[in-house]
Amino acid sequence: MTASTAHAHWEGTLMEGAGTVDLTTSGVATFPVSWAKRADAGQGTTNPEELIAAAHSACFAMALSNALAENKTPAEKLDITAEVGFKPGVGITGSKLTLTGVVPGLSDDQFAAIAEEAKKGCPVSQALAGIPITLEVNPA
């Protein structure tokens, strides 16, 4: 088993305050965070939903890559975008995965079916089971 750690530091109230989130395990980055940027996403800072989207897209890429290799049809390339919605007063509204890939030896329907199964098996998808998760597949 592995464990990954992130650390958040916050000063002030929700509306006027701000903070940072550190990717502690890897040490690769520290990001500024604030409510203003969470409610109105923009450049220069991040928010929890963007970090969830990063985790979801990376996890799905790994799950799909593994599923395709097990099918003996490894991908030449996969590009995945995850878009995680947030509505103030409601919360996280869903995650939309958009996939484009080049996979020799598979029909578009086969590619979509394997991708759908990989979405279900992705550990981050499973952790996000309380929100709608959609998948759009665009064979290249």
N, C-alpha and C positions, 0 to 999 in steps of 0.2 A: 504494500500500500504506500502511496505517496500522499503528501498533504501540501497544498499550496496556500500561501498566506498573502494577504493584502492588508494594509493598515490605512485607516482614515483618521485625519485630524481635522477638527472643526472649531471655529471660534465665532461667537456671536449667535444671534437669533437665526431662525430659518430664513427669513426674508432679507435680512441685511448682512448676515454672516457669510463666511466662505471657508474653504478648507482645501485639503489636498488628499489624494489617495496615492499610496505607494504600492507598487508591485514588489512586495517584500521578498518573496522567494527568489525571483529572478534578479531583482535589483536593476531591471532595465529601464524603469521609468517612474517618474512622479508626475501626477497630473493635478492641476487645479480643478476644484469643483465648487459650484454655487447653485443656490435655488434658481436664480435668474437664468442661468444657462440650462438648468434642468427643464424649466417651464418654457423656455424659448431657446432651443439649442442653437449654438453658433460656434464660431471658430475660437480657438485659443483655450478652451477648457473642455472638460468632458462631463459626463453624467452617468449615473448607474445604468441607464438603458443602453448607452453606447458600449459600456464595458460588458454587459450581458450579450449584446449583439456580437462583439468580438469573440466572446467565449462560444457562442452558439455557432457562428460561421466556422471557426477553427475546429470545433468538435465534430460538426457535421462533415466537414472536409475529410477528417480522419476516418470517421465511420464509413463514409461512402467509398473512400479509397480502399479501405480494408474489404468491404463487401464486393467491390469490383475485382480485386485481386483474388478473393476466394472463388469468384465466378470464373476465374481464368480469363478475364477481360479487363486488364488494368487500364486505367485512364492515361491518356497522353497528358491531359491537363484538366483541371477543375477550377472553376471560379465561382465562389459562393459569396453572396451578399446576404447579411441578416439585417432586417430593419425591425427594431423593437419600438413599439408605440407606447407613449405615455400621455395620459390626460390628467391634469391637475384635478384633484377631488375624486378621481376614479382609480388611478394607478396604472399599472402596466396593462396594456390592452391586447397585446399579442406580439408574435414574432413571425415575420414573413421571410422565408428563405427563398432566394432566387439563385438558381443554378444554371451555369453554362458549362458544358464539358465536351471534350473530344474523347470518345471511347470506341476504338475500332472493334468491329465484330458484334456490335449490339444494334438492334433496331431502336428507334426513338421510344417505342412502347416498352421495350425491355429495359432501357436506360431509366425511364421514368419509374418503372416498377421497382427496380433495385434501389433507386434514390428514395422512394417512399418508404421502403423497409429500413433503409439506413437512417432516415429521419426518425422513425419510431425507436430504433435501437441506440441512437445517439444519447449518451448519458446526460448531456445538457438539455436535450429535448425532454428527456424523462424528468429532469429536475424542474422543467418549466411546464409540467403537465397541467397546471392550473390555469393556463392561458391558451387561447387559440394559436396553433402553429400551422402555417400554410407553407406549401412548397410549389414554386413555379419552376418547371424544368424547360430549359431552352437548349436542345442539342446544337452544337456548333456545326 
